Amino acid sequence: MSAEATGRRVEEVLDRLDATGDAAVNQAAEELVRVLMDLYGTGLARVVELVGGKDVGALDALLADEVVTGLLVLHDLHPEDTRTRVGRALTAAGATGATVLHLDEASGTLRLRTEAESGGGCGCGSAPDADRQRIDAAIAAYAPEITHVEVEQAEPAAREPVLLQIGRGPGAS
């Protein structure tokens, strides 16, 4: 369960309540969500304050967690900037060879370059799609303010030709 998925679910439930046409029920449900969000936000702020001041390792573990990060961002409590959280997302997605080319926080656009596949794949082309899906999911969790991710794949480095040594076989003179 992610903060993003839960947010969508809450919106769906509120939309269903709104469709009933009962304005009082709809207003009460929205107020309930606001009150609970305020309570959870206050609690999360205290957790970050208490843990961050005493145990940097514990805070780092919390910030590395996808669900906790999503909640901290949702409540505008995350102590790291967008660029740092993008780095965490790329690490979480296993895209450690990815390079941030451009981050436009105003438009929510991120441009990345990933390393070309090194020939270890099956050649079916699905590996880049799977990598892209992992990157998109991690960015959504760690930096939901990024709304558009552009990924370009670096050209594979030219390989030196393999030296083939031809010699005489065993017993040849």
DOKEPA-61474 format. One record per atom (N, C-alpha, C): residue in three letters; atom name; x, y, z. Coordinates in nm, 3 decimals, m for minus. Layout:
BEGIN
   res   atom        c1        c2        c3
   ALA     CA         X         Y         Z
...
END
This chain:
BEGIN
   res   atom        c1        c2        c3
   MET      N     0.086    m0.118     0.000
   MET     CA     0.000     0.000     0.000
   MET      C     0.090     0.123     0.000
   SER      N     0.064     0.215    m0.090
   SER     CA     0.142     0.338    m0.097
   SER      C     0.054     0.457    m0.061
   ALA      N     0.118     0.568    m0.029
   ALA     CA     0.043     0.690     0.002
   ALA      C    m0.038     0.733    m0.120
   GLU      N     0.021     0.717    m0.237
   GLU     CA    m0.046     0.756    m0.361
   GLU      C    m0.172     0.670    m0.384
   ALA      N    m0.159     0.539    m0.367
   ALA     CA    m0.273     0.449    m0.387
   ALA      C    m0.382     0.476    m0.283
   THR      N    m0.341     0.501    m0.160
   THR     CA    m0.438     0.530    m0.055
   THR      C    m0.511     0.661    m0.083
   GLY      N    m0.438     0.760    m0.130
   GLY     CA    m0.500     0.888    m0.166
   GLY      C    m0.605     0.871    m0.274
   ARG      N    m0.573     0.788    m0.376
   ARG     CA    m0.671     0.761    m0.482
   ARG      C    m0.795     0.691    m0.424
   ARG      N    m0.772     0.598    m0.334
   ARG     CA    m0.884     0.524    m0.273
   ARG      C    m0.974     0.618    m0.192
   VAL      N    m0.913     0.707    m0.115
   VAL     CA    m0.991     0.804    m0.036
   VAL      C    m1.075     0.891    m0.130
   GLU      N    m1.013     0.936    m0.240
   GLU     CA    m1.088     1.018    m0.337
   GLU      C    m1.206     0.941    m0.395
   GLU      N    m1.186     0.812    m0.425
   GLU     CA    m1.295     0.730    m0.480
   GLU      C    m1.410     0.721    m0.380
   VAL      N    m1.377     0.698    m0.254
   VAL     CA    m1.482     0.687    m0.151
   VAL      C    m1.556     0.820    m0.136
   LEU      N    m1.480     0.931    m0.134
   LEU     CA    m1.545     1.062    m0.123
   LEU      C    m1.633     1.090    m0.244
   ASP      N    m1.588     1.049    m0.363
   ASP     CA    m1.669     1.067    m0.483
   ASP      C    m1.799     0.987    m0.475
   ARG      N    m1.791     0.865    m0.422
   ARG     CA    m1.912     0.783    m0.406
   ARG      C    m2.009     0.850    m0.309
   LEU      N    m1.955     0.905    m0.200
   LEU     CA    m2.041     0.974    m0.104
   LEU      C    m2.103     1.098    m0.167
   ASP      N    m2.025     1.169    m0.248
   ASP     CA    m2.076     1.289    m0.316
   ASP      C    m2.189     1.252    m0.412
   ALA      N    m2.178     1.135    m0.474
   ALA     CA    m2.279     1.090    m0.572
   ALA      C    m2.413     1.061    m0.505
   THR      N    m2.415     1.040    m0.375
   THR     CA    m2.542     1.014    m0.306
   THR      C    m2.631     1.138    m0.303
   GLY      N    m2.566     1.255    m0.318
   GLY     CA    m2.644     1.379    m0.317
   GLY      C    m2.670     1.434    m0.178
   ASP      N    m2.623     1.366    m0.075
   ASP     CA    m2.644     1.414     0.062
   ASP      C    m2.527     1.505     0.100
   ALA      N    m2.547     1.636     0.091
   ALA     CA    m2.440     1.733     0.115
   ALA      C    m2.387     1.725     0.258
   ALA      N    m2.473     1.699     0.355
   ALA     CA    m2.430     1.693     0.495
   ALA      C    m2.336     1.574     0.516
   VAL      N    m2.369     1.459     0.458
   VAL     CA    m2.284     1.341     0.470
   VAL      C    m2.149     1.366     0.401
   ASN      N    m2.153     1.427     0.283
   ASN     CA    m2.031     1.456     0.208
   ASN      C    m1.941     1.552     0.287
   GLN      N    m1.998     1.657     0.345
   GLN     CA    m1.919     1.752     0.424
   GLN      C    m1.860     1.685     0.548
   ALA      N    m1.938     1.600     0.612
   ALA     CA    m1.888     1.530     0.731
   ALA      C    m1.773     1.437     0.695
   ALA      N    m1.785     1.367     0.583
   ALA     CA    m1.678     1.277     0.540
   ALA      C    m1.551     1.354     0.508
   GLU      N    m1.563     1.466     0.439
   GLU     CA    m1.445     1.547     0.407
   GLU      C    m1.381     1.604     0.533
   GLU      N    m1.463     1.645     0.630
   GLU     CA    m1.409     1.696     0.756
   GLU      C    m1.337     1.584     0.831
   LEU      N    m1.394     1.464     0.831
   LEU     CA    m1.330     1.350     0.896
   LEU      C    m1.192     1.323     0.835
   VAL      N    m1.183     1.326     0.703
   VAL     CA    m1.054     1.304     0.636
   VAL      C    m0.955     1.413     0.676
   ARG      N    m0.999     1.540     0.679
   ARG     CA    m0.910     1.650     0.718
   ARG      C    m0.860     1.634     0.861
   VAL      N    m0.950     1.599     0.952
   VAL     CA    m0.912     1.584     1.093
   VAL      C    m0.809     1.470     1.109
   LEU      N    m0.835     1.358     1.043
   LEU     CA    m0.740     1.247     1.051
   LEU      C    m0.606     1.282     0.987
   MET      N    m0.609     1.353     0.874
   MET     CA    m0.485     1.395     0.810
   MET      C    m0.405     1.487     0.902
   ASP      N    m0.474     1.579     0.970
   ASP     CA    m0.405     1.668     1.064
   ASP      C    m0.342     1.589     1.178
   LEU      N    m0.416     1.493     1.232
   LEU     CA    m0.363     1.411     1.341
   LEU      C    m0.239     1.333     1.295
   TYR      N    m0.248     1.266     1.181
   TYR     CA    m0.134     1.188     1.132
   TYR      C    m0.017     1.279     1.096
   GLY      N    m0.045     1.394     1.041
   GLY     CA     0.061     1.489     1.009
   GLY      C     0.134     1.536     1.133
   THR      N     0.059     1.567     1.238
   THR     CA     0.119     1.609     1.364
   THR      C     0.204     1.496     1.424
   GLY      N     0.152     1.375     1.420
   GLY     CA     0.227     1.261     1.472
   GLY      C     0.355     1.236     1.393
   LEU      N     0.347     1.244     1.261
   LEU     CA     0.467     1.225     1.178
   LEU      C     0.570     1.335     1.203
   ALA      N     0.524     1.458     1.221
   ALA     CA     0.617     1.567     1.250
   ALA      C     0.692     1.540     1.379
   ARG      N     0.622     1.488     1.479
   ARG     CA     0.689     1.454     1.605
   ARG      C     0.788     1.340     1.587
   VAL      N     0.752     1.240     1.508
   VAL     CA     0.844     1.127     1.484
   VAL      C     0.973     1.179     1.420
   VAL      N     0.961     1.261     1.317
   VAL     CA     1.079     1.315     1.249
   VAL      C     1.162     1.398     1.345
   GLU      N     1.096     1.480     1.426
   GLU     CA     1.166     1.564     1.522
   GLU      C     1.238     1.480     1.628
   LEU      N     1.169     1.382     1.683
   LEU     CA     1.229     1.301     1.789
   LEU      C     1.340     1.210     1.738
   VAL      N     1.316     1.143     1.628
   VAL     CA     1.414     1.050     1.575
   VAL      C     1.531     1.124     1.511
   GLY      N     1.500     1.229     1.435
   GLY     CA     1.604     1.302     1.364
   GLY      C     1.704     1.369     1.455
   GLY      N     1.661     1.412     1.569
   GLY     CA     1.750     1.478     1.663
   GLY      C     1.836     1.383     1.743
   LYS      N     1.798     1.256     1.750
   LYS     CA     1.869     1.162     1.836
   LYS      C     1.937     1.049     1.761
   ASP      N     1.881     1.006     1.650
   ASP     CA     1.934     0.888     1.583
   ASP      C     1.927     0.908     1.431
   VAL      N     2.037     0.958     1.377
   VAL     CA     2.041     0.986     1.233
   VAL      C     2.022     0.857     1.153
   GLY      N     2.076     0.746     1.201
   GLY     CA     2.060     0.618     1.132
   GLY      C     1.915     0.575     1.124
   ALA      N     1.842     0.595     1.231
   ALA     CA     1.700     0.559     1.232
   ALA      C     1.622     0.651     1.138
   LEU      N     1.656     0.779     1.136
   LEU     CA     1.589     0.871     1.045
   LEU      C     1.619     0.832     0.901
   ASP      N     1.743     0.796     0.873
   ASP     CA     1.779     0.754     0.738
   ASP      C     1.700     0.630     0.696
   ALA      N     1.682     0.537     0.789
   ALA     CA     1.603     0.417     0.759
   ALA      C     1.458     0.454     0.730
   LEU      N     1.403     0.549     0.804
   LEU     CA     1.266     0.593     0.778
   LEU      C     1.256     0.660     0.641
   LEU      N     1.355     0.743     0.607
   LEU     CA     1.351     0.815     0.480
   LEU      C     1.372     0.721     0.362
   ALA      N     1.434     0.607     0.385
   ALA     CA     1.455     0.509     0.277
   ALA      C     1.331     0.424     0.253
   ASP      N     1.234     0.431     0.344
   ASP     CA     1.112     0.352     0.330
   ASP      C     1.013     0.425     0.240
   GLU      N     0.964     0.353     0.139
   GLU     CA     0.875     0.411     0.039
   GLU      C     0.745     0.466     0.099
   VAL      N     0.684     0.391     0.188
   VAL     CA     0.556     0.434     0.246
   VAL      C     0.577     0.554     0.339
   VAL      N     0.679     0.547     0.424
   VAL     CA     0.706     0.659     0.516
   VAL      C     0.739     0.785     0.437
   THR      N     0.823     0.769     0.334
   THR     CA     0.858     0.885     0.252
   THR      C     0.735     0.946     0.189
   GLY      N     0.646     0.861     0.136
   GLY     CA     0.523     0.913     0.075
   GLY      C     0.439     0.992     0.173
   LEU      N     0.429     0.943     0.295
   LEU     CA     0.352     1.014     0.397
   LEU      C     0.418     1.146     0.437
   LEU      N     0.549     1.144     0.451
   LEU     CA     0.620     1.267     0.487
   LEU      C     0.606     1.373     0.377
   VAL      N     0.614     1.330     0.252
   VAL     CA     0.597     1.425     0.141
   VAL      C     0.454     1.476     0.139
   LEU      N     0.358     1.387     0.158
   LEU     CA     0.217     1.426     0.157
   LEU      C     0.189     1.535     0.260
   HIS      N     0.255     1.525     0.376
   HIS     CA     0.234     1.622     0.484
   HIS      C     0.336     1.736     0.481
   ASP      N     0.416     1.742     0.374
   ASP     CA     0.519     1.845     0.359
   ASP      C     0.615     1.846     0.478
   LEU      N     0.654     1.727     0.522
   LEU     CA     0.743     1.712     0.637
   LEU      C     0.877     1.650     0.600
   HIS      N     0.894     1.610     0.475
   HIS     CA     1.017     1.540     0.439
   HIS      C     1.134     1.637     0.449
   PRO      N     1.238     1.599     0.524
   PRO     CA     1.351     1.691     0.544
   PRO      C     1.444     1.703     0.423
   GLU      N     1.430     1.614     0.324
   GLU     CA     1.520     1.618     0.209
   GLU      C     1.456     1.692     0.093
   ASP      N     1.541     1.753     0.009
   ASP     CA     1.490     1.823    m0.108
   ASP      C     1.455     1.723    m0.218
   THR      N     1.393     1.773    m0.322
   THR     CA     1.346     1.687    m0.431
   THR      C     1.461     1.610    m0.496
   ARG      N     1.572     1.677    m0.525
   ARG     CA     1.685     1.612    m0.591
   ARG      C     1.737     1.493    m0.508
   THR      N     1.745     1.509    m0.378
   THR     CA     1.792     1.401    m0.291
   THR      C     1.693     1.285    m0.293
   ARG      N     1.564     1.316    m0.290
   ARG     CA     1.463     1.210    m0.293
   ARG      C     1.461     1.139    m0.427
   VAL      N     1.489     1.211    m0.536
   VAL     CA     1.500     1.146    m0.667
   VAL      C     1.616     1.047    m0.664
   GLY      N     1.727     1.086    m0.603
   GLY     CA     1.840     0.994    m0.589
   GLY      C     1.802     0.869    m0.512
   ARG      N     1.727     0.886    m0.403
   ARG     CA     1.680     0.770    m0.325
   ARG      C     1.589     0.681    m0.411
   ALA      N     1.505     0.745    m0.490
   ALA     CA     1.412     0.669    m0.576
   ALA      C     1.490     0.586    m0.678
   LEU      N     1.591     0.645    m0.738
   LEU     CA     1.670     0.572    m0.838
   LEU      C     1.744     0.455    m0.773
   THR      N     1.793     0.476    m0.653
   THR     CA     1.857     0.367    m0.580
   THR      C     1.756     0.257    m0.549
   ALA      N     1.638     0.295    m0.502
   ALA     CA     1.534     0.197    m0.470
   ALA      C     1.490     0.120    m0.593
   ALA      N     1.494     0.185    m0.711
   ALA     CA     1.452     0.120    m0.835
   ALA      C     1.565     0.036    m0.896
   GLY      N     1.682     0.040    m0.833
   GLY     CA     1.795    m0.034    m0.887
   GLY      C     1.855     0.033    m1.009
   ALA      N     1.828     0.162    m1.026
   ALA     CA     1.878     0.237    m1.141
   ALA      C     1.999     0.321    m1.099
   THR      N     2.096     0.255    m1.037
   THR     CA     2.211     0.328    m0.985
   THR      C     2.297     0.387    m1.095
   GLY      N     2.285     0.339    m1.218
   GLY     CA     2.360     0.395    m1.329
   GLY      C     2.289     0.511    m1.396
   ALA      N     2.171     0.549    m1.346
   ALA     CA     2.095     0.659    m1.406
   ALA      C     2.155     0.793    m1.363
   THR      N     2.153     0.888    m1.454
   THR     CA     2.205     1.022    m1.428
   THR      C     2.092     1.123    m1.448
   VAL      N     2.078     1.213    m1.353
   VAL     CA     1.980     1.320    m1.367
   VAL      C     2.037     1.424    m1.462
   LEU      N     1.971     1.443    m1.575
   LEU     CA     2.014     1.544    m1.672
   LEU      C     1.954     1.679    m1.641
   HIS      N     1.827     1.679    m1.599
   HIS     CA     1.759     1.805    m1.570
   HIS      C     1.642     1.779    m1.475
   LEU      N     1.628     1.866    m1.379
   LEU     CA     1.515     1.860    m1.287
   LEU      C     1.451     1.998    m1.285
   ASP      N     1.329     2.008    m1.335
   ASP     CA     1.255     2.133    m1.335
   ASP      C     1.142     2.120    m1.233
   GLU      N     1.168     2.169    m1.113
   GLU     CA     1.069     2.154    m1.006
   GLU      C     0.942     2.232    m1.034
   ALA      N     0.953     2.343    m1.105
   ALA     CA     0.834     2.424    m1.134
   ALA      C     0.734     2.348    m1.220
   SER      N     0.783     2.274    m1.320
   SER     CA     0.692     2.199    m1.408
   SER      C     0.677     2.054    m1.365
   GLY      N     0.760     2.008    m1.271
   GLY     CA     0.753     1.869    m1.227
   GLY      C     0.814     1.772    m1.327
   THR      N     0.908     1.820    m1.409
   THR     CA     0.969     1.737    m1.513
   THR      C     1.109     1.694    m1.471
   LEU      N     1.137     1.567    m1.494
   LEU     CA     1.268     1.508    m1.464
   LEU      C     1.318     1.440    m1.590
   ARG      N     1.440     1.473    m1.631
   ARG     CA     1.504     1.405    m1.745
   ARG      C     1.619     1.323    m1.694
   LEU      N     1.620     1.195    m1.732
   LEU     CA     1.724     1.101    m1.689
   LEU      C     1.792     1.040    m1.809
   ARG      N     1.915     0.997    m1.787
   ARG     CA     1.984     0.914    m1.885
   ARG      C     2.022     0.785    m1.812
   THR      N     1.986     0.673    m1.872
   THR     CA     2.022     0.545    m1.815
   THR      C     2.128     0.480    m1.902
   GLU      N     2.204     0.393    m1.839
   GLU     CA     2.309     0.323    m1.912
   GLU      C     2.245     0.226    m2.010
   ALA      N     2.310     0.209    m2.125
   ALA     CA     2.261     0.113    m2.224
   ALA      C     2.279    m0.027    m2.168
   GLU      N     2.190    m0.115    m2.208
   GLU     CA     2.199    m0.254    m2.164
   GLU      C     2.330    m0.313    m2.211
   SER      N     2.394    m0.386    m2.124
   SER     CA     2.527    m0.436    m2.153
   SER      C     2.529    m0.571    m2.222
   GLY      N     2.422    m0.607    m2.282
   GLY     CA     2.421    m0.732    m2.357
   GLY      C     2.381    m0.852    m2.275
   GLY      N     2.346    m0.833    m2.147
   GLY     CA     2.311    m0.947    m2.065
   GLY      C     2.165    m0.984    m2.074
   GLY      N     2.087    m0.904    m2.148
   GLY     CA     1.943    m0.930    m2.155
   GLY      C     1.910    m1.036    m2.257
   CYS      N     1.784    m1.062    m2.272
   CYS     CA     1.738    m1.166    m2.363
   CYS      C     1.722    m1.116    m2.504
   GLY      N     1.733    m0.984    m2.523
   GLY     CA     1.718    m0.928    m2.656
   GLY      C     1.573    m0.903    m2.694
   CYS      N     1.481    m0.927    m2.602
   CYS     CA     1.340    m0.914    m2.634
   CYS      C     1.288    m0.771    m2.616
   GLY      N     1.369    m0.684    m2.554
   GLY     CA     1.328    m0.546    m2.537
   GLY      C     1.241    m0.521    m2.416
   SER      N     1.208    m0.623    m2.337
   SER     CA     1.122    m0.601    m2.222
   SER      C     1.198    m0.548    m2.101
   ALA      N     1.329    m0.570    m2.095
   ALA     CA     1.407    m0.524    m1.980
   ALA      C     1.401    m0.372    m1.966
   PRO      N     1.418    m0.293    m2.075
   PRO     CA     1.405    m0.149    m2.058
   PRO      C     1.267    m0.106    m2.010
   ASP      N     1.161    m0.174    m2.055
   ASP     CA     1.026    m0.142    m2.009
   ASP      C     1.011    m0.169    m1.860
   ALA      N     1.064    m0.281    m1.814
   ALA     CA     1.057    m0.314    m1.672
   ALA      C     1.137    m0.213    m1.589
   ASP      N     1.254    m0.175    m1.640
   ASP     CA     1.335    m0.074    m1.571
   ASP      C     1.257     0.057    m1.562
   ARG      N     1.193     0.096    m1.671
   ARG     CA     1.117     0.221    m1.674
   ARG      C     1.002     0.217    m1.573
   GLN      N     0.934     0.104    m1.566
   GLN     CA     0.823     0.091    m1.471
   GLN      C     0.872     0.102    m1.327
   ARG      N     0.987     0.039    m1.298
   ARG     CA     1.044     0.049    m1.162
   ARG      C     1.082     0.193    m1.131
   ILE      N     1.143     0.262    m1.227
   ILE     CA     1.183     0.401    m1.206
   ILE      C     1.059     0.487    m1.184
   ASP      N     0.958     0.473    m1.268
   ASP     CA     0.835     0.553    m1.254
   ASP      C     0.768     0.531    m1.119
   ALA      N     0.760     0.405    m1.076
   ALA     CA     0.696     0.374    m0.947
   ALA      C     0.775     0.433    m0.831
   ALA      N     0.907     0.423    m0.837
   ALA     CA     0.989     0.477    m0.728
   ALA      C     0.982     0.629    m0.724
   ILE      N     0.985     0.693    m0.840
   ILE     CA     0.974     0.840    m0.843
   ILE      C     0.838     0.883    m0.786
   ALA      N     0.732     0.811    m0.822
   ALA     CA     0.599     0.844    m0.769
   ALA      C     0.594     0.834    m0.618
   ALA      N     0.666     0.736    m0.561
   ALA     CA     0.665     0.717    m0.416
   ALA      C     0.755     0.818    m0.345
   TYR      N     0.875     0.838    m0.394
   TYR     CA     0.973     0.921    m0.325
   TYR      C     0.964     1.069    m0.360
   ALA      N     0.918     1.101    m0.480
   ALA     CA     0.910     1.242    m0.522
   ALA      C     0.783     1.263    m0.605
   PRO      N     0.666     1.254    m0.540
   PRO     CA     0.541     1.262    m0.616
   PRO      C     0.518     1.396    m0.684
   GLU      N     0.595     1.497    m0.648
   GLU     CA     0.582     1.625    m0.716
   GLU      C     0.638     1.619    m0.858
   ILE      N     0.714     1.514    m0.889
   ILE     CA     0.762     1.492    m1.026
   ILE      C     0.646     1.428    m1.102
   THR      N     0.594     1.499    m1.199
   THR     CA     0.476     1.450    m1.272
   THR      C     0.508     1.396    m1.410
   HIS      N     0.630     1.423    m1.458
   HIS     CA     0.668     1.376    m1.592
   HIS      C     0.815     1.335    m1.589
   VAL      N     0.841     1.209    m1.625
   VAL     CA     0.978     1.157    m1.628
   VAL      C     1.013     1.121    m1.771
   GLU      N     1.120     1.180    m1.821
   GLU     CA     1.172     1.147    m1.953
   GLU      C     1.300     1.068    m1.933
   VAL      N     1.307     0.952    m1.996
   VAL     CA     1.426     0.867    m1.982
   VAL      C     1.487     0.846    m2.120
   GLU      N     1.613     0.883    m2.131
   GLU     CA     1.684     0.852    m2.254
   GLU      C     1.794     0.753    m2.221
   GLN      N     1.814     0.663    m2.312
   GLN     CA     1.913     0.558    m2.290
   GLN      C     2.044     0.600    m2.355
   ALA      N     2.152     0.592    m2.279
   ALA     CA     2.284     0.626    m2.332
   ALA      C     2.322     0.524    m2.439
   GLU      N     2.396     0.571    m2.535
   GLU     CA     2.445     0.481    m2.640
   GLU      C     2.547     0.386    m2.578
   PRO      N     2.544     0.259    m2.619
   PRO     CA     2.644     0.166    m2.564
   PRO      C     2.784     0.207    m2.608
   ALA      N     2.877     0.190    m2.518
   ALA     CA     3.015     0.223    m2.549
   ALA      C     3.067     0.129    m2.656
   ALA      N     3.146     0.185    m2.747
   ALA     CA     3.205     0.101    m2.852
   ALA      C     3.299     0.001    m2.788
   ARG      N     3.288    m0.122    m2.831
   ARG     CA     3.374    m0.227    m2.773
   ARG      C     3.499    m0.243    m2.858
   GLU      N     3.606    m0.268    m2.788
   GLU     CA     3.731    m0.300    m2.856
   GLU      C     3.713    m0.439    m2.916
   PRO      N     3.765    m0.462    m3.037
   PRO     CA     3.754    m0.597    m3.092
   PRO      C     3.832    m0.696    m3.005
   VAL      N     3.776    m0.814    m2.993
   VAL     CA     3.839    m0.918    m2.913
   VAL      C     3.957    m0.975    m2.992
   LEU      N     4.069    m0.987    m2.924
   LEU     CA     4.187    m1.044    m2.987
   LEU      C     4.171    m1.194    m2.994
   LEU      N     4.173    m1.245    m3.115
   LEU     CA     4.159    m1.388    m3.136
   LEU      C     4.297    m1.443    m3.169
   GLN      N     4.344    m1.532    m3.086
   GLN     CA     4.477    m1.588    m3.109
   GLN      C     4.462    m1.724    m3.174
   ILE      N     4.531    m1.739    m3.286
   ILE     CA     4.527    m1.866    m3.358
   ILE      C     4.665    m1.928    m3.344
   GLY      N     4.665    m2.048    m3.300
   GLY     CA     4.793    m2.119    m3.282
   GLY      C     4.780    m2.258    m3.336
   ARG      N     4.885    m2.328    m3.329
   ARG     CA     4.884    m2.468    m3.374
   ARG      C     4.821    m2.553    m3.267
   GLY      N     4.752    m2.649    m3.312
   GLY     CA     4.687    m2.741    m3.221
   GLY      C     4.786    m2.833    m3.154
   PRO      N     4.744    m2.908    m3.055
   PRO     CA     4.833    m2.998    m2.984
   PRO      C     4.890    m3.103    m3.079
   GLY      N     5.016    m3.128    m3.065
   GLY     CA     5.085    m3.232    m3.144
   GLY      C     5.124    m3.185    m3.281
   ALA      N     5.092    m3.060    m3.321
   ALA     CA     5.132    m3.012    m3.454
   ALA      C     5.275    m2.963    m3.447
   SER      N     5.350    m2.982    m3.551
   SER     CA     5.487    m2.933    m3.547
   SER      C     5.512    m2.828    m3.650
END
